[in-house]
Amino acid sequence: MTEEDGETLVLRGRVKWFDPTKGFGFIVSDETLTDVLLHANVLRNFGQGSIADGAGITVRAQKTLRGMQAVEVVQIEPPEGVTFAVNDETEQISSEAMQALAMEPARVKWFDKGKGFGFANVFGRAEDVFVHVEVLRRSGYADLVAGEAVALRIVDGKRGRMAVQVVSWETGTRESA
């Protein structure tokens, strides 16, 4: 399998690290002897601008002169061992209950990674949706950008609507179809 013949291999692994400023990161997989390069453009083609360290990822990869390189993201899963807290870490929601929630299309209003939260607007609704940095991490994201289109699973919290999962717009439209 080489870059010239265009042959790809589907690999499953975990994000070792990803730096959106540098524009790349690496995936570790039991299916390869070396790390797999993940370029920011490949991630953006999936509909995400960032990804959390430790997130599960399935990619189509290709062997190049520089080593294994992801050419397409197939799926992203949250880092292992995460729980889904709803209100101040006291109320929990199961993964099954969360998956049963409808996907709501939204646009990021603003997100400040340093503060650890931000807000999004669901299309056709006036109120903001609170997005916590831990929800991003559990969803496989590292950061959000103002204006970014996403799909959210939302619950009503003590202080209003809050996201319990964030997925890329493309993933959200595929799942709700």
TIDREN-16149 format. One record per residue (C-alpha): x, y, z; residue number from 1; residue in one letter. Coordinates in pm, 1 decimal. Layout:
<nodes>
+----------+----------+----------+-----+-----+
!     east !    north !       up !   n ! res !
+----------+----------+----------+-----+-----+
!        X !        Y !        Z ! NUM !   A !
...
+----------+----------+----------+-----+-----+
</nodes>
This chain:
<nodes>
+----------+----------+----------+-----+-----+
!     east !    north !       up !   n ! res !
+----------+----------+----------+-----+-----+
!      0.0 !      0.0 !      0.0 !   1 !   M !
!    157.1 !    327.4 !   -110.8 !   2 !   T !
!     58.3 !    684.5 !   -178.8 !   3 !   E !
!     88.4 !    621.8 !   -550.3 !   4 !   E !
!   -158.1 !    331.9 !   -568.0 !   5 !   D !
!   -415.7 !    512.0 !   -350.6 !   6 !   G !
!   -495.8 !    204.6 !   -141.7 !   7 !   E !
!   -637.5 !    284.5 !    202.7 !   8 !   T !
!   -681.9 !     89.1 !    522.0 !   9 !   L !
!   -950.8 !    147.1 !    786.6 !  10 !   V !
!   -785.3 !    188.2 !   1128.0 !  11 !   L !
!   -931.7 !    230.1 !   1475.1 !  12 !   R !
!   -732.8 !    403.3 !   1747.2 !  13 !   G !
!   -713.3 !    684.5 !   2001.9 !  14 !   R !
!   -596.7 !   1040.9 !   1957.4 !  15 !   V !
!   -250.2 !   1063.0 !   2113.4 !  16 !   K !
!   -254.7 !   1441.9 !   2084.2 !  17 !   W !
!   -390.1 !   1705.8 !   1848.9 !  18 !   F !
!   -285.9 !   2071.8 !   1831.4 !  19 !   D !
!   -522.5 !   2288.7 !   1621.2 !  20 !   P !
!   -264.3 !   2570.9 !   1623.0 !  21 !   T !
!     -0.7 !   2346.4 !   1464.1 !  22 !   K !
!   -265.6 !   2193.8 !   1239.2 !  23 !   G !
!   -196.8 !   1829.2 !   1313.4 !  24 !   F !
!   -170.9 !   1553.2 !   1569.9 !  25 !   G !
!   -125.4 !   1179.3 !   1596.6 !  26 !   F !
!   -336.3 !    867.4 !   1642.2 !  27 !   I !
!   -212.9 !    550.8 !   1812.3 !  28 !   V !
!   -354.4 !    221.1 !   1691.1 !  29 !   S !
!   -281.9 !   -143.5 !   1768.9 !  30 !   D !
!   -317.3 !   -203.9 !   1395.1 !  31 !   E !
!      0.3 !    -11.0 !   1302.7 !  32 !   T !
!    359.3 !    -13.3 !   1422.7 !  33 !   L !
!    385.7 !    366.5 !   1409.5 !  34 !   T !
!    162.0 !    661.3 !   1494.8 !  35 !   D !
!    -79.3 !    783.1 !   1227.2 !  36 !   V !
!    -65.0 !   1150.7 !   1127.0 !  37 !   L !
!   -398.0 !   1335.7 !   1155.2 !  38 !   L !
!   -395.4 !   1665.7 !    964.1 !  39 !   H !
!   -636.3 !   1947.1 !   1054.1 !  40 !   A !
!   -781.3 !   1948.6 !    700.2 !  41 !   N !
!   -881.4 !   1582.6 !    731.9 !  42 !   V !
!  -1052.6 !   1660.0 !   1061.8 !  43 !   L !
!  -1225.7 !   1967.0 !    913.1 !  44 !   R !
!  -1355.1 !   1755.9 !    624.9 !  45 !   N !
!  -1534.5 !   1550.3 !    892.1 !  46 !   F !
!  -1684.0 !   1874.1 !   1027.4 !  47 !   G !
!  -1469.0 !   1932.5 !   1337.2 !  48 !   Q !
!  -1197.1 !   2185.9 !   1399.7 !  49 !   G !
!  -1054.1 !   2009.1 !   1703.1 !  50 !   S !
!  -1053.5 !   1674.2 !   1880.0 !  51 !   I !
!   -985.8 !   1577.4 !   2240.5 !  52 !   A !
!   -679.2 !   1379.6 !   2340.2 !  53 !   D !
!   -784.4 !   1021.7 !   2411.6 !  54 !   G !
!  -1090.3 !   1035.6 !   2185.5 !  55 !   A !
!  -1162.0 !    716.6 !   1993.4 !  56 !   G !
!  -1127.9 !    758.4 !   1619.9 !  57 !   I !
!  -1175.8 !    546.8 !   1309.1 !  58 !   T !
!   -998.4 !    669.2 !    995.9 !  59 !   V !
!   -909.4 !    563.8 !    646.1 !  60 !   R !
!   -530.6 !    580.9 !    634.6 !  61 !   A !
!   -274.9 !    560.1 !    361.1 !  62 !   Q !
!     93.5 !    470.0 !    373.1 !  63 !   K !
!    303.5 !    756.5 !    239.2 !  64 !   T !
!    676.2 !    818.5 !    210.2 !  65 !   L !
!    655.7 !    989.9 !    550.9 !  66 !   R !
!    459.0 !    709.6 !    719.1 !  67 !   G !
!     92.7 !    637.6 !    787.5 !  68 !   M !
!   -141.8 !    930.5 !    734.0 !  69 !   Q !
!   -517.9 !    964.0 !    787.8 !  70 !   A !
!   -697.4 !   1065.3 !    468.7 !  71 !   V !
!  -1056.4 !   1050.8 !    599.2 !  72 !   E !
!  -1222.7 !   1046.5 !    941.0 !  73 !   V !
!  -1496.7 !    783.1 !    955.9 !  74 !   V !
!  -1607.4 !    813.1 !   1319.3 !  75 !   Q !
!  -1516.3 !    987.4 !   1645.1 !  76 !   I !
!  -1607.7 !    862.7 !   1992.3 !  77 !   E !
!  -1565.0 !   1033.2 !   2331.4 !  78 !   P !
!  -1261.9 !    945.3 !   2544.7 !  79 !   P !
!  -1315.6 !    628.3 !   2750.4 !  80 !   E !
!  -1432.1 !    630.6 !   3110.3 !  81 !   G !
!  -1639.9 !    947.5 !   3098.8 !  82 !   V !
!  -1967.2 !   1000.4 !   3280.5 !  83 !   T !
!  -2248.3 !   1225.4 !   3169.1 !  84 !   F !
!  -2323.0 !   1472.0 !   3448.7 !  85 !   A !
!  -2624.1 !   1693.5 !   3391.3 !  86 !   V !
!  -2651.8 !   1935.5 !   3684.2 !  87 !   N !
!  -2349.7 !   2033.2 !   3894.0 !  88 !   D !
!  -2211.2 !   1677.8 !   3880.1 !  89 !   E !
!  -2506.8 !   1546.4 !   4089.5 !  90 !   T !
!  -2759.9 !   1429.1 !   3831.7 !  91 !   E !
!  -2639.2 !   1171.9 !   3579.8 !  92 !   Q !
!  -2781.9 !   1068.6 !   3245.1 !  93 !   I !
!  -2709.2 !    727.7 !   3097.9 !  94 !   S !
!  -2551.2 !    691.8 !   2758.1 !  95 !   S !
!  -2869.3 !    522.5 !   2633.6 !  96 !   E !
!  -3092.2 !    805.9 !   2762.4 !  97 !   A !
!  -2859.8 !   1062.1 !   2605.8 !  98 !   M !
!  -2867.1 !    883.2 !   2269.7 !  99 !   Q !
!  -3248.7 !    890.5 !   2282.6 ! 100 !   A !
!  -3248.2 !   1274.3 !   2294.3 ! 101 !   L !
!  -3316.9 !   1450.9 !   1965.9 ! 102 !   A !
!  -3031.0 !   1617.9 !   1778.3 ! 103 !   M !
!  -3090.6 !   1992.5 !   1756.6 ! 104 !   E !
!  -2909.7 !   2201.2 !   1494.2 ! 105 !   P !
!  -2721.6 !   2494.9 !   1646.8 ! 106 !   A !
!  -2456.0 !   2756.9 !   1586.1 ! 107 !   R !
!  -2187.7 !   2840.1 !   1843.1 ! 108 !   V !
!  -2247.7 !   3189.6 !   1981.8 ! 109 !   K !
!  -1916.3 !   3198.4 !   2167.4 ! 110 !   W !
!  -1690.6 !   2958.5 !   2353.7 ! 111 !   F !
!  -1401.7 !   3044.5 !   2586.2 ! 112 !   D !
!  -1183.8 !   2743.0 !   2660.6 ! 113 !   K !
!  -1007.7 !   2935.6 !   2939.2 ! 114 !   G !
!  -1338.3 !   3000.4 !   3117.5 ! 115 !   K !
!  -1450.4 !   2645.9 !   3042.9 ! 116 !   G !
!  -1785.1 !   2723.6 !   2883.3 ! 117 !   F !
!  -1978.4 !   2902.5 !   2613.4 ! 118 !   G !
!  -2318.7 !   2925.3 !   2450.3 ! 119 !   F !
!  -2488.6 !   2812.6 !   2132.5 ! 120 !   A !
!  -2813.5 !   2912.3 !   1963.0 ! 121 !   N !
!  -3050.5 !   2641.7 !   1843.0 ! 122 !   V !
!  -3208.8 !   2731.3 !   1511.0 ! 123 !   F !
!  -3563.5 !   2859.9 !   1559.6 ! 124 !   G !
!  -3534.2 !   2909.9 !   1938.7 ! 125 !   R !
!  -3465.0 !   3231.3 !   2127.6 ! 126 !   A !
!  -3289.9 !   3100.9 !   2441.0 ! 127 !   E !
!  -2919.6 !   3017.6 !   2458.5 ! 128 !   D !
!  -2787.6 !   2667.9 !   2527.0 ! 129 !   V !
!  -2505.5 !   2637.6 !   2781.1 ! 130 !   F !
!  -2205.7 !   2432.4 !   2661.9 ! 131 !   V !
!  -1950.2 !   2322.0 !   2923.9 ! 132 !   H !
!  -1591.7 !   2230.7 !   2831.6 ! 133 !   V !
!  -1636.6 !   1884.2 !   2987.1 ! 134 !   E !
!  -1927.8 !   1818.0 !   2750.8 ! 135 !   V !
!  -1692.3 !   1903.9 !   2464.9 ! 136 !   L !
!  -1425.7 !   1669.2 !   2596.8 ! 137 !   R !
!  -1677.9 !   1387.5 !   2642.4 ! 138 !   R !
!  -1799.4 !   1453.7 !   2287.7 ! 139 !   S !
!  -1447.3 !   1425.3 !   2146.7 ! 140 !   G !
!  -1385.3 !   1797.4 !   2093.5 ! 141 !   Y !
!  -1110.5 !   2019.6 !   2233.8 ! 142 !   A !
!  -1259.5 !   2360.2 !   2143.0 ! 143 !   D !
!  -1538.6 !   2536.3 !   1950.0 ! 144 !   L !
!  -1525.4 !   2845.3 !   1729.7 ! 145 !   V !
!  -1788.9 !   3121.5 !   1719.6 ! 146 !   A !
!  -2017.5 !   3066.1 !   1422.2 ! 147 !   G !
!  -1940.0 !   2693.8 !   1396.7 ! 148 !   E !
!  -2242.5 !   2482.1 !   1299.3 ! 149 !   A !
!  -2298.2 !   2184.3 !   1532.5 ! 150 !   V !
!  -2573.1 !   1950.6 !   1644.0 ! 151 !   A !
!  -2655.5 !   1924.7 !   2015.2 ! 152 !   L !
!  -2834.6 !   1686.3 !   2245.7 ! 153 !   R !
!  -2990.0 !   1908.5 !   2512.7 ! 154 !   I !
!  -3152.2 !   1871.2 !   2855.6 ! 155 !   V !
!  -3334.1 !   2125.2 !   3070.9 ! 156 !   D !
!  -3106.9 !   2207.5 !   3362.7 ! 157 !   G !
!  -3159.5 !   2412.9 !   3678.9 ! 158 !   K !
!  -3057.7 !   2732.7 !   3498.4 ! 159 !   R !
!  -3191.6 !   2657.2 !   3151.4 ! 160 !   G !
!  -3109.8 !   2444.5 !   2852.8 ! 161 !   R !
!  -2769.6 !   2278.5 !   2850.4 ! 162 !   M !
!  -2587.9 !   2056.5 !   2603.0 ! 163 !   A !
!  -2501.9 !   1702.1 !   2706.7 ! 164 !   V !
!  -2343.8 !   1613.2 !   2371.2 ! 165 !   Q !
!  -2193.3 !   1805.7 !   2080.8 ! 166 !   V !
!  -2142.8 !   1650.8 !   1738.3 ! 167 !   V !
!  -2039.0 !   1796.6 !   1405.7 ! 168 !   S !
!  -2315.3 !   1932.9 !   1186.5 ! 169 !   W !
!  -2244.3 !   1659.4 !    929.9 ! 170 !   E !
!  -2269.4 !   1383.9 !   1192.7 ! 171 !   T !
!  -2588.0 !   1534.0 !   1335.2 ! 172 !   G !
!  -2758.6 !   1545.0 !    998.4 ! 173 !   T !
!  -2657.3 !   1183.4 !    925.7 ! 174 !   R !
!  -2786.1 !   1060.6 !   1264.2 ! 175 !   E !
!  -3119.8 !   1241.2 !   1244.2 ! 176 !   S !
!  -3191.2 !   1125.7 !    887.7 ! 177 !   A !
+----------+----------+----------+-----+-----+
</nodes>
